[in-house]
Amino acid sequence: MTLYIDSGDRLHHDQGTKFALTCPHCQVLAHMSPVSVPNYAALQTFRPSQVGIVFRCDSCNAPVFLRFPVKLYGTSRVELGGNYTELERAPEHFAYFTYLPEEPEQLFREALTCFSTGAHNAFASMCRRTAQAVFADLGDNGRLSMFDELNEIREFTGLDSETFNVIRKVLFGNDGEPRPNMPMLDAYKAGVLLEVLRDLLYEAYVRRGQLTHALMVRRHSAEDAGATITPLVRAGA
């Protein structure tokens, strides 16, 4: 994306006056309007390598702070890089923690905290610990079943080989090696890992738990209905 500040202290980019971002406050994918842009003259004087810009979320009106790297100081503009850093990020959630055993729940909560703060490699380490806790709970058959699920995800999403191998090494790697085979993650691969692990946990615990609960409710409903039905007595009997 083309992004620059002109000599009149106005922010320009190729998406017009606004661009979309998930707000860290209301967690809505909303347009962001710039409300505080660095002074052009001050930028040309001090020439920082990074600049901060305050935007307004068009959904909740809260301030959103982004930091941009400076690409070029020109004669009439300061060009910024598009790979901005969110100083506040929307926290990641998992709606089904109540279905998880205690240890995987605690570890995955901490994994989400790492992801939300942008600590992608710490997030990967916590994902491996979460997976190990799940394997210990489900046993060897559960581990094999989750690996089959991972292969199915690869097939129906068209996940590329490089990313798939990273996810596989993180979740199914062996920490008993002299140097644990933990690949380094960037933001994209960390995001893919998050969605994959969410799906694996859903298949391993949530789907079974929801179905078991639904069947139990059906059974109790049928038993209660049967208990309220009294036999008909024919007149004169």
Residue frames as a rotation matrix with the C-alpha (Angstrom) as fourth column:
MET 1
0.579 0.815 0.000 0.00
0.815 -0.579 0.000 0.00
0.000 0.000 -1.000 0.00
THR 2
-0.312 -0.629 0.713 1.27
0.583 -0.719 -0.379 3.49
0.751 0.297 0.590 -0.89
LEU 3
0.679 0.480 -0.556 1.38
0.723 -0.301 0.622 5.60
0.132 -0.824 -0.551 2.25
TYR 4
-0.454 -0.863 0.223 2.89
0.771 -0.505 -0.389 9.03
0.448 -0.004 0.894 2.83
ILE 5
0.342 0.435 -0.833 2.57
0.756 -0.654 -0.031 12.29
-0.558 -0.619 -0.553 4.75
ASP 6
0.271 -0.207 0.940 2.61
0.788 -0.513 -0.340 15.43
0.553 0.833 0.024 2.62
SER 7
-0.710 -0.679 0.185 3.96
0.493 -0.668 -0.558 18.88
0.502 -0.305 0.809 3.49
GLY 8
-0.299 0.690 0.659 0.52
-0.557 -0.687 0.467 19.91
0.775 -0.227 0.590 4.74
ASP 9
-0.797 -0.113 0.594 0.58
-0.581 0.415 -0.700 17.21
-0.167 -0.903 -0.396 7.46
ARG 10
0.332 0.939 -0.084 -2.02
-0.915 0.299 -0.272 15.12
-0.230 0.167 0.959 5.59
LEU 11
-0.456 -0.416 0.787 -1.89
-0.297 0.905 0.306 11.33
-0.839 -0.094 -0.536 5.42
HIS 12
0.214 0.470 -0.856 -2.39
-0.974 0.037 -0.223 9.74
-0.073 0.882 0.466 1.99
HIS 13
-0.645 -0.432 0.630 -2.72
-0.293 0.902 0.318 6.10
-0.705 0.021 -0.709 1.03
ASP 14
-0.920 0.129 -0.371 -4.10
-0.353 0.139 0.925 4.15
0.171 0.982 -0.082 -1.89
GLN 15
-0.578 0.781 -0.237 -7.27
0.789 0.609 0.084 3.11
0.210 -0.138 -0.968 -0.06
GLY 16
0.174 0.645 0.744 -8.47
0.354 -0.746 0.564 6.69
0.919 0.165 -0.358 0.17
THR 17
-0.068 -0.154 0.986 -9.07
-0.660 -0.734 -0.160 8.36
0.748 -0.662 -0.052 3.50
LYS 18
0.354 0.284 0.891 -9.79
-0.895 0.379 0.234 5.14
-0.272 -0.881 0.388 5.41
PHE 19
-0.379 -0.330 -0.865 -8.65
-0.542 0.836 -0.082 1.56
0.750 0.438 -0.496 5.71
ALA 20
0.657 0.752 -0.051 -10.08
-0.461 0.454 0.763 -1.42
0.597 -0.477 0.645 7.59
LEU 21
-0.605 -0.791 -0.092 -8.64
-0.342 0.363 -0.867 -2.94
0.719 -0.493 -0.490 10.75
THR 22
0.218 0.632 -0.744 -9.96
0.558 0.544 0.626 -5.08
0.800 -0.552 -0.234 13.60
CYS 23
0.222 -0.081 0.972 -10.40
-0.510 -0.859 0.045 -2.60
0.831 -0.506 -0.232 16.44
PRO 24
-0.645 -0.534 -0.547 -8.66
0.173 0.595 -0.785 -3.69
0.744 -0.601 -0.291 19.68
HIS 25
-0.888 0.339 0.311 -11.48
-0.441 -0.434 -0.785 -2.11
-0.132 -0.834 0.535 21.70
CYS 26
0.072 0.995 0.067 -14.77
-0.861 0.096 -0.500 -3.19
-0.504 -0.021 0.864 20.08
GLN 27
-0.570 -0.448 0.689 -13.17
-0.114 0.874 0.473 -6.06
-0.813 0.192 -0.549 18.10
VAL 28
0.633 0.746 0.208 -15.12
0.238 0.069 -0.969 -5.11
-0.737 0.662 -0.134 14.97
LEU 29
-0.406 -0.686 0.604 -13.50
0.841 -0.022 0.541 -5.03
-0.358 0.727 0.585 11.53
ALA 30
0.654 0.676 -0.338 -14.04
0.580 -0.736 -0.349 -1.33
-0.485 0.033 -0.874 10.95
HIS 31
0.428 -0.479 0.766 -12.70
0.570 -0.515 -0.640 1.58
0.701 0.711 0.052 8.95
MET 32
0.165 -0.495 -0.853 -10.05
0.886 -0.306 0.348 3.72
-0.433 -0.813 0.388 10.64
SER 33
0.761 0.125 0.637 -9.92
0.431 -0.831 -0.352 7.49
0.485 0.542 -0.686 10.18
PRO 34
-0.294 -0.937 -0.191 -6.63
0.833 -0.153 -0.532 9.35
0.469 -0.316 0.825 10.89
VAL 35
0.804 0.594 0.028 -7.05
0.484 -0.681 0.550 11.96
0.345 -0.428 -0.835 13.64
SER 36
0.774 -0.614 -0.151 -3.45
-0.323 -0.589 0.741 12.70
-0.544 -0.525 -0.654 14.67
VAL 37
0.806 -0.513 0.294 -0.72
0.535 0.420 -0.733 12.74
0.252 0.748 0.613 12.01
PRO 38
0.144 -0.830 -0.539 2.92
0.809 -0.215 0.547 13.70
-0.569 -0.515 0.640 12.78
ASN 39
0.728 0.057 -0.683 4.02
-0.141 -0.963 -0.231 17.20
-0.671 0.265 -0.692 11.81
TYR 40
0.874 -0.348 0.340 5.80
0.457 0.351 -0.817 17.16
0.165 0.870 0.466 8.45
ALA 41
0.552 -0.691 0.467 8.33
-0.426 -0.715 -0.554 19.86
0.716 0.107 -0.690 9.38
ALA 42
0.412 -0.383 0.827 9.25
-0.852 0.159 0.498 18.06
-0.323 -0.910 -0.261 12.62
LEU 43
0.821 -0.089 0.563 9.70
0.182 0.977 -0.112 14.79
-0.540 0.195 0.819 10.72
GLN 44
0.774 -0.544 0.322 12.04
0.310 -0.117 -0.943 16.45
0.551 0.831 0.078 8.23
THR 45
0.446 -0.614 0.651 14.01
-0.746 -0.657 -0.108 18.01
0.494 -0.437 -0.751 11.08
PHE 46
0.125 -0.363 0.923 14.46
-0.880 0.390 0.273 14.97
-0.459 -0.846 -0.271 13.31
ARG 47
0.009 -0.089 -0.996 14.07
-0.850 0.523 -0.054 12.19
0.526 0.847 -0.071 10.70
PRO 48
-0.110 0.004 0.994 12.96
-0.760 0.644 -0.087 9.33
-0.641 -0.765 -0.068 12.98
SER 49
-0.926 -0.267 -0.266 13.04
-0.376 0.719 0.584 5.81
0.035 0.641 -0.766 11.57
GLN 50
-0.568 0.805 -0.171 9.47
0.769 0.594 0.237 5.17
0.292 0.003 -0.956 12.77
VAL 51
-0.839 0.385 0.385 6.40
-0.429 -0.903 -0.030 7.36
0.336 -0.190 0.923 13.25
GLY 52
-0.762 0.639 -0.106 3.18
0.561 0.570 -0.600 6.92
-0.323 -0.516 -0.793 15.20
ILE 53
-0.779 0.608 0.157 -0.29
-0.329 -0.608 0.722 7.81
0.534 0.511 0.674 13.93
VAL 54
-0.776 0.611 0.154 -3.55
0.016 0.263 -0.965 7.88
-0.630 -0.746 -0.214 15.90
PHE 55
-0.798 0.599 -0.071 -6.70
-0.041 0.063 0.997 6.71
0.602 0.798 -0.025 14.13
ARG 56
-0.506 0.745 0.434 -10.34
-0.764 -0.155 -0.626 6.76
-0.399 -0.649 0.648 15.18
CYS 57
-0.912 0.280 0.300 -12.35
0.342 0.922 0.180 3.57
-0.227 0.267 -0.937 14.94
ASP 58
-0.757 0.654 -0.008 -15.48
-0.510 -0.582 0.634 4.37
0.410 0.484 0.773 12.95
SER 59
-0.173 0.706 -0.686 -17.38
0.302 0.701 0.646 1.69
0.937 -0.096 -0.335 14.88
CYS 60
0.406 0.322 -0.855 -16.76
0.879 0.119 0.462 2.69
0.250 -0.939 -0.235 18.50
ASN 61
0.787 -0.112 0.607 -14.85
-0.013 -0.986 -0.166 6.01
0.617 0.123 -0.777 18.13
ALA 62
0.834 -0.544 -0.090 -11.97
0.193 0.135 0.972 4.74
-0.517 -0.828 0.218 20.29
PRO 63
0.501 -0.734 -0.458 -8.39
-0.852 -0.510 -0.115 5.80
-0.149 0.448 -0.882 19.48
VAL 64
0.907 -0.285 0.310 -6.22
0.323 0.943 -0.077 3.20
-0.270 0.170 0.948 17.73
PHE 65
0.502 -0.811 -0.301 -2.43
-0.647 -0.583 0.492 3.64
-0.574 -0.053 -0.817 17.73
LEU 66
0.898 -0.271 0.348 -0.28
0.424 0.745 -0.515 2.35
-0.119 0.610 0.783 14.86
ARG 67
0.307 -0.878 -0.368 3.47
-0.316 -0.459 0.830 2.64
-0.898 -0.138 -0.418 14.31
PHE 68
0.982 0.060 0.182 4.87
0.159 0.271 -0.949 2.81
-0.106 0.961 0.257 10.77
PRO 69
0.043 -0.999 0.011 8.46
0.694 0.038 0.719 2.50
-0.719 -0.023 0.695 9.53
VAL 70
0.558 0.048 -0.828 9.75
-0.390 -0.866 -0.313 5.40
-0.732 0.498 -0.465 7.42
LYS 71
0.596 -0.297 0.746 10.82
0.689 0.666 -0.285 4.34
-0.413 0.684 0.601 3.91
LEU 72
-0.260 -0.634 0.728 11.96
0.919 -0.395 -0.015 7.66
0.297 0.665 0.685 2.46
TYR 73
0.132 0.222 -0.966 12.31
0.467 -0.874 -0.137 11.33
-0.875 -0.433 -0.219 3.28
GLY 74
-0.022 -0.055 0.998 11.47
0.995 -0.099 0.016 13.10
0.098 0.994 0.057 0.02
THR 75
-0.889 -0.369 0.273 11.42
0.377 -0.926 -0.023 16.76
0.262 0.082 0.962 -0.93
SER 76
-0.569 0.746 0.346 7.66
-0.671 -0.665 0.328 17.08
0.475 -0.045 0.879 -0.44
ARG 77
0.604 0.788 -0.121 6.59
-0.576 0.537 0.616 13.90
0.551 -0.302 0.778 1.34
VAL 78
-0.478 -0.628 0.614 7.59
-0.861 0.473 -0.186 11.35
-0.174 -0.618 -0.767 3.94
GLU 79
0.102 0.500 -0.860 6.90
-0.665 0.677 0.314 7.87
0.739 0.540 0.402 2.64
LEU 80
-0.103 -0.010 0.995 5.91
-0.929 0.358 -0.093 5.19
-0.355 -0.934 -0.046 5.14
GLY 81
-0.910 -0.203 -0.363 6.06
-0.316 0.905 0.286 1.42
0.270 0.375 -0.887 4.96
GLY 82
-0.031 0.990 -0.136 2.81
-0.673 0.080 0.735 -0.54
0.739 0.115 0.664 4.92
ASN 83
0.002 -0.012 -1.000 3.93
0.429 0.903 -0.009 -3.10
0.903 -0.429 0.007 7.52
TYR 84
-0.032 0.087 0.996 2.64
-0.632 -0.774 0.047 -1.22
0.774 -0.628 0.079 10.55
THR 85
-0.777 -0.190 -0.600 2.74
0.350 0.662 -0.663 -2.39
0.523 -0.725 -0.448 14.16
GLU 86
0.309 0.919 0.244 -0.43
0.037 -0.268 0.963 -2.37
0.950 -0.288 -0.117 16.24
LEU 87
-0.665 -0.582 0.468 0.43
-0.398 -0.253 -0.882 -1.01
0.632 -0.772 -0.064 19.67
GLU 88
-0.421 0.604 0.676 -2.84
-0.637 0.333 -0.695 -2.45
-0.645 -0.724 0.245 20.95
ARG 89
-0.808 0.142 -0.572 -4.26
-0.398 0.583 0.708 -5.65
0.434 0.800 -0.415 19.51
ALA 90
0.254 0.954 0.158 -7.66
-0.893 0.168 0.417 -7.27
0.372 -0.247 0.895 19.85
PRO 91
-0.454 -0.438 0.775 -7.32
-0.747 0.662 -0.064 -10.25
-0.485 -0.608 -0.628 22.22
GLU 92
-0.518 0.233 -0.823 -7.88
-0.523 0.675 0.520 -13.67
0.676 0.700 -0.228 20.72
HIS 93
-0.164 0.572 0.804 -10.63
-0.919 0.207 -0.335 -15.83
-0.358 -0.794 0.492 22.20
PHE 94
-0.848 0.088 -0.522 -11.78
-0.146 0.908 0.392 -19.44
0.509 0.409 -0.758 22.18
ALA 95
-0.225 0.892 0.393 -15.48
-0.843 -0.380 0.380 -19.88
0.488 -0.245 0.837 22.86
TYR 96
0.615 0.549 -0.566 -15.32
-0.339 0.832 0.439 -23.48
0.712 -0.078 0.698 24.08
PHE 97
-0.410 -0.868 0.280 -12.88
-0.647 0.060 -0.760 -23.55
0.643 -0.492 -0.587 26.99
THR 98
0.031 0.483 0.875 -15.45
-0.963 0.250 -0.103 -25.30
-0.269 -0.839 0.472 29.20
TYR 99
0.912 0.330 -0.244 -15.09
-0.397 0.860 -0.321 -28.43
0.104 0.389 0.915 27.04
LEU 100
0.233 -0.918 -0.321 -11.31
-0.321 0.239 -0.916 -28.70
0.918 0.317 -0.239 27.50
PRO 101
0.538 -0.195 -0.820 -9.57
0.751 0.552 0.362 -30.60
0.382 -0.811 0.444 30.31
GLU 102
0.892 -0.071 -0.446 -7.88
0.258 -0.730 0.633 -28.37
-0.370 -0.680 -0.633 32.89
GLU 103
0.010 -0.993 -0.120 -4.27
0.375 -0.107 0.921 -28.59
-0.927 -0.054 0.371 31.66
PRO 104
-0.443 -0.158 0.883 -4.93
0.897 -0.083 0.435 -28.04
0.005 0.984 0.178 27.92
GLU 105
0.633 0.733 0.247 -7.28
0.713 -0.677 0.184 -25.21
0.302 0.059 -0.952 28.85
GLN 106
0.721 -0.396 -0.568 -4.66
0.215 -0.652 0.727 -23.38
-0.659 -0.646 -0.385 30.92
LEU 107
-0.315 -0.923 0.219 -1.92
0.498 0.035 0.866 -23.86
-0.808 0.382 0.449 28.32
PHE 108
-0.245 0.266 0.932 -4.09
0.946 -0.145 0.290 -22.74
0.213 0.953 -0.216 25.40
ARG 109
0.844 0.502 -0.192 -5.21
0.536 -0.810 0.239 -19.65
-0.035 -0.304 -0.952 27.34
GLU 110
0.337 -0.807 -0.485 -1.56
0.095 -0.483 0.870 -18.71
-0.936 -0.340 -0.086 27.77
ALA 111
-0.468 -0.455 0.758 -0.92
0.771 0.208 0.601 -19.46
-0.431 0.866 0.254 24.08
LEU 112
0.350 0.683 0.641 -3.67
0.879 -0.475 0.026 -16.99
0.323 0.554 -0.767 23.12
THR 113
0.837 -0.118 -0.534 -2.12
0.226 -0.815 0.534 -14.37
-0.498 -0.567 -0.656 25.39
CYS 114
-0.213 -0.976 0.034 1.22
0.334 -0.040 0.942 -14.80
-0.918 0.212 0.335 23.61
PHE 115
-0.325 0.143 0.935 -0.46
0.946 0.052 0.320 -14.49
-0.003 0.988 -0.153 20.21
SER 116
0.681 0.723 0.117 -2.39
0.719 -0.691 0.076 -11.37
0.136 0.033 -0.990 21.22
THR 117
0.682 -0.498 -0.536 0.83
-0.011 -0.739 0.673 -9.63
-0.731 -0.453 -0.510 22.24
GLY 118
0.821 -0.327 -0.468 2.60
-0.545 -0.205 -0.813 -10.56
0.170 0.922 -0.347 19.01
ALA 119
-0.129 -0.866 0.483 5.00
-0.874 0.330 0.358 -13.02
-0.469 -0.375 -0.799 20.66
HIS 120
0.494 0.498 -0.713 4.70
-0.840 0.483 -0.245 -15.50
0.223 0.720 0.657 17.79
ASN 121
-0.187 -0.630 -0.754 7.47
-0.343 0.761 -0.551 -17.90
0.921 0.155 -0.358 18.76
ALA 122
-0.892 0.040 0.451 6.41
-0.439 0.168 -0.883 -17.98
-0.111 -0.985 -0.133 22.40
PHE 123
0.118 0.991 -0.055 2.93
-0.926 0.090 -0.366 -18.71
-0.358 0.094 0.929 21.03
ALA 124
0.260 -0.086 -0.962 4.34
-0.641 0.730 -0.238 -21.64
0.722 0.679 0.135 19.03
SER 125
-0.781 -0.606 -0.150 6.00
-0.266 0.540 -0.799 -23.05
0.565 -0.584 -0.582 22.16
MET 126
-0.635 0.616 0.466 2.74
-0.586 0.008 -0.810 -22.83
-0.502 -0.788 0.356 24.09
CYS 127
0.346 0.733 -0.585 0.89
-0.936 0.307 -0.169 -24.48
0.056 0.607 0.793 21.20
ARG 128
-0.227 -0.489 -0.842 3.31
-0.379 0.841 -0.386 -27.42
0.897 0.232 -0.376 21.39
ARG 129
-0.973 -0.118 0.199 2.74
-0.225 0.280 -0.933 -27.71
0.054 -0.953 -0.299 25.14
THR 130
-0.154 0.984 0.087 -1.01
-0.877 -0.096 -0.471 -27.58
-0.456 -0.149 0.878 24.55
ALA 131
0.322 0.239 -0.916 -0.77
-0.781 0.614 -0.114 -30.34
0.535 0.753 0.384 21.95
GLN 132
-0.630 -0.630 -0.454 1.37
-0.242 0.714 -0.657 -32.47
0.738 -0.304 -0.602 24.26
ALA 133
-0.798 0.412 0.439 -1.20
-0.476 0.015 -0.880 -32.10
-0.369 -0.911 0.184 27.05
VAL 134
0.234 0.908 -0.347 -3.96
-0.950 0.138 -0.280 -33.11
-0.206 0.395 0.895 24.63
PHE 135
0.024 -0.296 -0.955 -1.98
-0.566 0.783 -0.257 -36.17
0.824 0.547 -0.149 23.45
ALA 136
-0.923 -0.382 0.044 -1.42
-0.232 0.461 -0.857 -37.21
0.307 -0.801 -0.514 27.08
ASP 137
-0.459 0.833 0.310 -5.15
-0.661 -0.086 -0.745 -36.91
-0.594 -0.547 0.590 27.70
LEU 138
0.461 0.726 -0.511 -6.32
-0.870 0.256 -0.421 -38.67
-0.174 0.638 0.750 24.54
GLY 139
0.319 -0.415 0.852 -3.58
-0.042 0.892 0.451 -41.31
-0.947 -0.180 0.267 24.25
ASP 140
-0.686 -0.715 0.133 -1.84
0.049 0.137 0.989 -42.65
-0.726 0.685 -0.059 21.15
ASN 141
-0.308 0.643 0.701 -5.10
0.939 0.325 0.115 -43.14
-0.154 0.694 -0.704 19.23
GLY 142
0.680 0.558 -0.476 -6.03
0.523 -0.824 -0.219 -39.52
-0.514 -0.100 -0.852 19.94
ARG 143
-0.063 -0.800 -0.597 -2.64
-0.213 -0.573 0.791 -38.32
-0.975 0.177 -0.134 18.66
LEU 144
-0.809 -0.219 0.545 -3.06
0.411 0.451 0.792 -40.33
-0.420 0.865 -0.275 15.45
SER 145
0.134 0.947 0.291 -6.60
0.972 -0.069 -0.225 -39.04
-0.193 0.313 -0.930 15.03
MET 146
0.612 0.049 -0.789 -5.44
0.137 -0.990 0.045 -35.43
-0.779 -0.135 -0.612 15.39
PHE 147
-0.520 -0.832 -0.193 -2.67
-0.140 -0.139 0.980 -36.01
-0.843 0.537 -0.044 12.86
ASP 148
-0.548 0.429 0.718 -5.29
0.818 0.451 0.356 -37.36
-0.171 0.783 -0.598 10.42
GLU 149
0.560 0.774 -0.296 -7.38
0.719 -0.632 -0.290 -34.25
-0.411 -0.051 -0.910 11.09
LEU 150
0.110 -0.615 -0.780 -4.34
-0.144 -0.787 0.600 -32.08
-0.983 0.046 -0.175 10.30
ASN 151
-0.838 -0.415 0.354 -3.92
0.237 0.308 0.921 -33.85
-0.491 0.856 -0.160 6.95
GLU 152
-0.055 0.901 0.430 -7.61
0.992 0.097 -0.075 -33.31
-0.109 0.423 -0.900 6.20
ILE 153
0.572 0.193 -0.797 -7.22
0.283 -0.959 -0.029 -29.60
-0.770 -0.209 -0.603 6.96
ARG 154
-0.458 -0.827 -0.327 -4.31
-0.138 -0.297 0.945 -29.49
-0.878 0.478 0.021 4.52
GLU 155
-0.741 0.169 0.650 -6.39
0.632 0.504 0.589 -31.13
-0.228 0.847 -0.480 1.81
PHE 156
0.158 0.940 0.303 -9.59
0.987 -0.161 -0.016 -29.10
0.034 0.301 -0.953 2.03
THR 157
0.686 0.045 -0.726 -7.89
0.218 -0.965 0.147 -25.72
-0.694 -0.260 -0.672 2.64
GLY 158
0.807 -0.452 0.380 -5.12
0.419 -0.016 -0.908 -26.17
0.417 0.892 0.176 0.05
LEU 159
0.856 -0.513 -0.062 -2.49
-0.248 -0.513 0.822 -25.31
-0.453 -0.688 -0.566 2.66
ASP 160
0.607 -0.689 -0.396 0.94
-0.563 -0.021 -0.826 -24.97
0.560 0.725 -0.401 1.04
SER 161
0.575 -0.398 -0.715 3.63
0.415 0.895 -0.164 -27.50
0.705 -0.203 0.679 1.92
GLU 162
-0.482 -0.835 0.264 5.93
0.200 -0.398 -0.895 -25.04
0.853 -0.379 0.359 3.68
THR 163
-0.309 0.442 0.842 3.25
-0.823 -0.568 -0.003 -23.78
0.477 -0.694 0.539 6.05
PHE 164
0.738 0.602 -0.305 1.90
-0.411 0.759 0.505 -27.30
0.536 -0.247 0.808 6.62
ASN 165
0.231 -0.736 -0.636 5.35
0.502 0.650 -0.570 -28.56
0.833 -0.187 0.520 7.61
VAL 166
-0.663 -0.408 0.628 5.79
-0.249 -0.671 -0.699 -25.68
0.706 -0.619 0.343 10.04
ILE 167
0.158 0.821 0.549 2.44
-0.920 -0.080 0.385 -26.48
0.360 -0.566 0.742 11.70
ARG 168
0.756 0.115 -0.644 3.28
-0.051 0.992 0.117 -30.20
0.652 -0.056 0.756 11.80
LYS 169
-0.206 -0.933 -0.294 6.67
0.407 0.192 -0.893 -29.60
0.890 -0.304 0.341 13.40
VAL 170
-0.563 0.042 0.826 5.22
-0.609 -0.697 -0.380 -27.27
0.559 -0.716 0.418 16.03
LEU 171
0.285 0.843 0.456 2.36
-0.943 0.162 0.289 -29.55
0.169 -0.513 0.842 17.08
PHE 172
0.983 0.175 -0.059 3.83
-0.170 0.983 0.069 -33.01
0.070 -0.058 0.996 16.51
GLY 173
0.240 -0.969 -0.060 7.57
-0.469 -0.062 -0.881 -32.38
0.850 0.240 -0.469 16.96
ASN 174
0.607 -0.145 -0.782 9.67
0.570 0.765 0.301 -34.26
0.554 -0.628 0.546 19.47
ASP 175
0.737 -0.315 0.598 10.99
-0.533 -0.815 0.227 -32.25
0.416 -0.486 -0.768 22.40
GLY 176
0.843 -0.440 0.310 13.21
0.052 0.640 0.766 -35.20
-0.535 -0.630 0.563 23.32
GLU 177
0.662 -0.632 0.404 15.65
0.594 0.114 -0.796 -34.30
0.457 0.767 0.451 20.56
PRO 178
-0.216 -0.824 -0.524 18.97
0.967 -0.253 -0.002 -32.65
-0.131 -0.507 0.852 21.56
ARG 179
-0.931 0.045 -0.361 17.66
-0.071 -0.996 0.059 -29.49
-0.357 0.081 0.931 19.93
PRO 180
-0.156 0.955 0.251 13.86
0.440 0.295 -0.848 -29.43
-0.884 -0.022 -0.466 19.75
ASN 181
-0.758 -0.116 0.642 12.71
0.652 -0.100 0.751 -29.03
-0.022 0.988 0.151 16.16
MET 182
0.216 0.815 -0.537 10.80
0.701 -0.512 -0.497 -25.76
-0.680 -0.269 -0.682 16.64
PRO 183
-0.245 -0.295 0.924 10.63
0.915 -0.386 0.119 -23.60
0.322 0.874 0.364 13.50
MET 184
-0.828 -0.044 -0.559 10.53
0.252 -0.920 -0.301 -19.82
-0.501 -0.390 0.773 13.69
LEU 185
-0.036 0.923 0.383 7.12
0.982 0.103 -0.156 -18.29
-0.184 0.370 -0.911 12.99
ASP 186
-0.972 -0.056 0.229 6.11
0.111 -0.965 0.236 -15.05
0.208 0.254 0.944 11.30
ALA 187
-0.646 0.761 0.056 2.71
-0.580 -0.442 -0.684 -13.39
-0.496 -0.475 0.727 11.76
TYR 188
-0.023 0.669 -0.743 1.07
-0.946 0.227 0.234 -15.32
0.325 0.708 0.627 8.92
LYS 189
-0.366 -0.166 -0.916 2.23
-0.097 0.985 -0.140 -18.77
0.925 0.038 -0.377 10.01
ALA 190
-0.998 0.057 -0.031 1.31
0.033 0.048 -0.998 -17.98
-0.055 -0.997 -0.049 13.61
GLY 191
-0.387 0.914 -0.125 -2.18
-0.860 -0.407 -0.309 -17.04
-0.333 -0.012 0.943 12.46
VAL 192
0.024 0.343 -0.939 -2.53
-0.682 0.692 0.235 -20.28
0.731 0.635 0.251 10.50
LEU 193
-0.757 -0.372 -0.537 -1.29
0.119 0.730 -0.673 -22.27
0.642 -0.573 -0.509 13.51
LEU 194
-0.852 0.482 0.204 -3.90
-0.401 -0.351 -0.846 -20.58
-0.336 -0.803 0.492 15.69
GLU 195
0.001 0.925 -0.379 -6.78
-0.999 -0.015 -0.040 -21.46
-0.043 0.379 0.924 13.37
VAL 196
-0.130 -0.113 -0.985 -5.54
-0.397 0.916 -0.053 -25.04
0.909 0.384 -0.164 12.91
LEU 197
-0.925 -0.264 -0.273 -5.20
0.125 0.466 -0.876 -25.66
0.358 -0.845 -0.398 16.65
ARG 198
-0.572 0.805 0.157 -8.62
-0.728 -0.410 -0.549 -24.16
-0.378 -0.428 0.821 17.30
ASP 199
0.189 0.665 -0.722 -10.10
-0.902 0.408 0.140 -26.60
0.387 0.625 0.678 14.78
LEU 200
-0.396 -0.410 -0.822 -8.19
-0.113 0.910 -0.400 -29.58
0.911 -0.065 -0.406 16.21
LEU 201
-0.993 0.059 0.103 -9.36
-0.102 0.016 -0.995 -28.78
-0.061 -0.998 -0.010 19.74
TYR 202
-0.231 0.967 -0.107 -12.92
-0.948 -0.248 -0.199 -28.41
-0.219 0.055 0.974 18.49
GLU 203
0.183 0.286 -0.941 -12.82
-0.643 0.759 0.105 -31.82
0.744 0.586 0.322 16.84
ALA 204
-0.611 -0.547 -0.573 -11.09
0.022 0.711 -0.703 -33.49
0.792 -0.442 -0.422 19.80
TYR 205
-0.913 0.164 -0.374 -13.31
0.391 0.083 -0.917 -32.13
-0.119 -0.983 -0.140 22.58
VAL 206
-0.729 0.627 -0.274 -16.04
-0.497 -0.760 -0.419 -29.69
-0.471 -0.169 0.866 21.63
ARG 207
-0.358 0.611 -0.706 -17.88
-0.771 0.233 0.593 -31.68
0.527 0.756 0.387 18.97
ARG 208
-0.529 0.107 -0.842 -17.94
0.299 0.952 -0.067 -34.80
0.794 -0.287 -0.535 21.18
GLY 209
-0.916 0.132 -0.380 -18.95
0.347 -0.217 -0.912 -32.80
-0.203 -0.967 0.153 24.26
GLN 210
-0.646 0.706 -0.290 -21.77
-0.723 -0.688 -0.064 -30.96
-0.245 0.169 0.955 22.49
LEU 211
-0.263 0.545 -0.796 -23.16
-0.560 0.586 0.586 -34.13
0.786 0.600 0.151 20.94
THR 212
-0.688 -0.033 -0.725 -22.91
0.466 0.746 -0.476 -36.05
0.557 -0.665 -0.497 24.24
HIS 213
-0.901 0.359 -0.242 -24.75
-0.010 -0.575 -0.818 -33.25
-0.433 -0.735 0.522 26.02
ALA 214
-0.476 0.754 -0.453 -27.45
-0.875 -0.351 0.334 -33.08
0.092 0.555 0.826 23.32
LEU 215
-0.327 0.325 -0.887 -28.06
-0.151 0.909 0.389 -36.85
0.933 0.261 -0.248 23.51
MET 216
-0.851 -0.006 -0.525 -28.24
0.501 0.288 -0.816 -36.72
0.156 -0.958 -0.242 27.30
VAL 217
-0.771 0.604 -0.201 -30.85
-0.473 -0.755 -0.454 -33.95
-0.426 -0.255 0.868 27.11
ARG 218
-0.313 0.660 -0.683 -32.85
-0.770 0.245 0.589 -36.00
0.556 0.710 0.432 24.60
ARG 219
-0.548 0.057 -0.835 -32.74
0.267 0.957 -0.110 -39.05
0.793 -0.283 -0.540 26.88
HIS 220
-0.905 0.199 -0.377 -33.89
0.339 -0.199 -0.919 -37.12
-0.258 -0.960 0.113 29.93
SER 221
-0.629 0.708 -0.320 -36.64
-0.755 -0.655 0.036 -35.43
-0.184 0.264 0.947 27.95
ALA 222
-0.293 0.499 -0.816 -37.91
-0.461 0.673 0.578 -38.80
0.837 0.546 0.033 26.73
GLU 223
-0.685 -0.005 -0.728 -37.78
0.533 0.678 -0.506 -40.26
0.496 -0.735 -0.462 30.26
ASP 224
-0.899 0.368 -0.239 -39.65
-0.059 -0.641 -0.766 -37.27
-0.435 -0.674 0.597 31.70
ALA 225
-0.443 0.763 -0.470 -42.29
-0.873 -0.251 0.418 -37.50
0.201 0.595 0.778 28.98
GLY 226
-0.367 0.268 -0.891 -42.75
-0.044 0.952 0.304 -41.22
0.929 0.151 -0.338 29.67
ALA 227
-0.862 -0.018 -0.507 -43.13
0.490 0.230 -0.841 -40.64
0.131 -0.973 -0.189 33.40
THR 228
-0.783 0.581 -0.222 -45.98
-0.411 -0.752 -0.516 -38.14
-0.467 -0.313 0.827 32.89
ILE 229
-0.402 0.668 -0.626 -48.06
-0.697 0.221 0.682 -40.45
0.594 0.711 0.377 30.69
THR 230
-0.581 0.285 0.762 -50.63
-0.579 0.514 -0.634 -42.39
-0.572 -0.809 -0.133 32.74
PRO 231
-0.969 0.222 0.113 -52.38
0.243 0.739 0.629 -45.45
0.056 0.637 -0.769 31.31
LEU 232
-0.480 0.876 0.045 -56.01
-0.783 -0.451 0.429 -44.99
0.396 0.170 0.902 30.22
VAL 233
-0.899 0.300 0.320 -58.56
0.019 0.755 -0.655 -46.99
-0.438 -0.583 -0.684 32.26
ARG 234
-0.747 0.664 -0.007 -61.61
0.030 0.045 0.999 -48.17
0.664 0.746 -0.054 30.36
ALA 235
-0.391 0.704 0.593 -65.00
-0.903 -0.419 -0.097 -47.33
0.180 -0.573 0.799 31.87
GLY 236
0.657 0.753 0.029 -66.56
-0.729 0.626 0.275 -50.22
0.190 -0.202 0.961 33.79
ALA 237
0.120 -0.680 -0.723 -63.31
-0.128 0.712 -0.691 -52.09
0.985 0.175 -0.002 34.13
